[in-house]
Amino acid sequence: MELLSHGLGNAGVAMTRDEIIKIATDIWGFPNWTEIQVNRFVRFANIIQEIERNECAKVADEWVYAYHHPSKVIAETIRAREQA
């Protein structure tokens, strides 16, 4: 399952399960996670990704009304990432 970027690799590129496990291991110092724990990390990361994407799109939406700028396209592109 693909997830959000966390400074690993290119910005905006979805994180892999292995990257999530690495972050969890770096934070808690424990390298042996159960499948249930990993699934919970993945679910948590997906929720954070959705929240972040929506907040970024809201900012872009606000620019549409305040400035003559292609922000509507930016907002739609951010939201479209959810489908990817």
TASULCOR-V549617 format. One record per run of one state. SS is the DSSP state (~ for helix, > for strand, _ for the rest). FROM is the first residue (numbers start at 1). TO is the last residue. Records with the same first field share a line. If there is no record, write none. Layout:
SS: FROM-TO  FROM-TO
This chain:
_: 1-2  4-14  16-16  29-34  67-70  84-84
>: 3-3  15-15
~: 17-28  35-66  71-83
